[in-house]
Amino acid sequence: MEKLKIFKKNIKPLIYTACGVGLCWIDLWRGIGSGAQWALAVNCIGFCIFPMIVLRLDWRMLLPKYEITEKWQKAFRIIFYLWVIAFIICAYPVFKYFAPGTDYDAQIATAVANAGLYGAVAIRMYFYLFFENSSSGSEKAGIKSPVFLLWLAFMVLAIISVNKFIWPLWFLVMFGSLYLAPVKKSETEEIIVGLANGLILGFFWIQGRAFLYRPYDCSPRYYGHYTNPNVNAMFYLFTYIAWLTKLTYYRIKKATKRYAFTFLMASSMWAFEFFTGCRSAWLAFAAVTIVYWCVETKTVLKRLKVFAVKFSFMALLALVTFLPVYACMRYIPPLRHHPIWYQGEYSEDRVMAWDPIDSPKYKSLDQILYGNLGRLAFFAKNINDDEKEILEDAEPKDICDHSVVYAADGETVSSYSCGKEPGSDSLHPLYIDIDYERNILTRVLGIRYHIYQYIISKVRLFGNEEPYFMMWFADDFPLGHAHNSILMITYWFGAFAGITFVMLIIAACLQSVNKNRINNKPEETIVPVVFSLITLVAFILSGLTECTVFLGEMPFSLFFIALFPLICQSFIKTSTID
């Protein structure tokens, strides 16, 4: 038994690290794959969260030699074995038929596997919550956590909405078990640090492949291993959070050399983030940096000097690593000369395997600086030339008589003569003439101002039935999401769910910045709470102008994980599970 405990102690951090790498793999395929590959990758979230739950629960009563002392233990054993038998009988033909097939077939197989795993977890959690720990009170404290209650309310509202999504029910079981399963103080840190290690390993893996196979061409904005620079920017943002989490961990452990290396790597992420040209990520990146150093220095007056020194030193290292990072992005891919394109990316204007290292197809540093820094001119020129040309020069191409009826604002098309709904396809766009100089909001938000207007007009109390929508703003400008995370949630699940989601975010932030959790708690609770705080800051600010609530993408996955330390802290003192 002693050897088993030692083995579990050594193997668990490696398993949590593997879970972090798995989340990176899911995020990558969610960003580059086809629809079938998206669905398959999303289902694998369950396999990454599962170990974080089962390794904290006591399963010994399932062993034949375990002495049953209470009636509920016998009932649990019987029900669990019945579930396993039923699952095997039902799942065998599914796996036999679907598992060796296409990505869509694999999606079905992984969905069934998730149902089996989390059915078993739900059975164990039921007996844990209502029988095993009824006298210790630990589960009562966890359930009474304001963050947990708001999360539960949001999930219930999402489930009962008219939307066709089924993931809220899955998340209710999966993350509810993650939040309420017994946990020790040291294990909370172990899970978070393990995930941070996994994110860092995933960064080396994904970015390493990008250095080898993804030339810096076609745009001043760096795509990395993804097909969208914004998604790449979010990956760098949450990798940065992993480095900062490790920075706090090494400070507590007084590991000076590792702290110095981690500090350098965290600083280098500034350069990676700049090259993506994603303003939403830039804003979140800056806020995370400021909040993190405020937390690390406790923000008291006598330590403002420490804050200024560390912040300035990180900025200095970011400048020092700027050119090396650019050199890796620009000059390593030509050494391999095996560029990788994803679906829809191929173009003769992109770098080919036979193009020389000095080909004009590669983006020069001048082009990158001009293109990305130009995106900061919010009031002078908020929107790039290509997008502005598409939107302002768009003309209706209706095959009828081209007559349209405008709404009161003179921009929105109220109706077309042929009866087609405005925005239904490229021949009948919702907007024809868009004035970006009309007011301060349009100058700052650009097209998002009009997107938000459209989404708000479609909000219902209990959501919209269709999980996704496609609306054409102009003949060449389709819209598939709200460009705002809260609006997207509200559109999907309704006004009540949207309000509850906002309340959940506020409650989580307030709890994470509570002085008792930042300044007065033992050292082993600092790392998880710091991780939660900076993750929430990143999620909120990046989600203001981007949609970060798609399943499988790193921001949404880590948002739910960030709630874990906040909820489990409510009952961590009373948990005694070994």
Secondary structure, DSSP 8 states (H G I E B T S, - for coil): -HHHHHHHHHHHHHHHHHHHHHHHHHHHHHHHS-HHHHHHHHHTHHHHHHHHHHTTS--GGGSTTS---SHHHHHHHHHHHHHHHHHHHHHHHHHHHHTTS-HHHHHHHHHHHHHHHHHHHHHHHHHIIIIITTTT-HHHHHHT-HHHHHHHHHHHHHHHSS----HHHHHHHHHHHHHHS---HHHHHHHHHHHHHHHHHHHHHHHHHHHHH--SBS-SS--TTSS-HHHHHHHHHHHHHHHHHHHHHHHHHT-HHHHHHHHHHHHHHHHHHHHHT-HHHHHHHHHHHHHHHHHHTTT-GGGHHHHHHHHHHHHHHHHHHHHHHHHHHHHHHHHH------TT---TTS--TTS-TT-TTB--HHHHHHHHHGGG-TTT--S-HHHHHHHHS-----SS---EEE-TTSSBEEEETT---TTSBTTB-SBS---TTSSHHHHHHTHHHHHHHHHHHT--TT--SSS---EEEETTEEE-S-SSHHHHHHHHH-HHHHHHHHHHHHHHHHHHH-HHHHTSS-GGGHHHHHHHHHHHHHHHHHTTTS---STTSHHHHHHHHHHHHHHHTTTGGG----
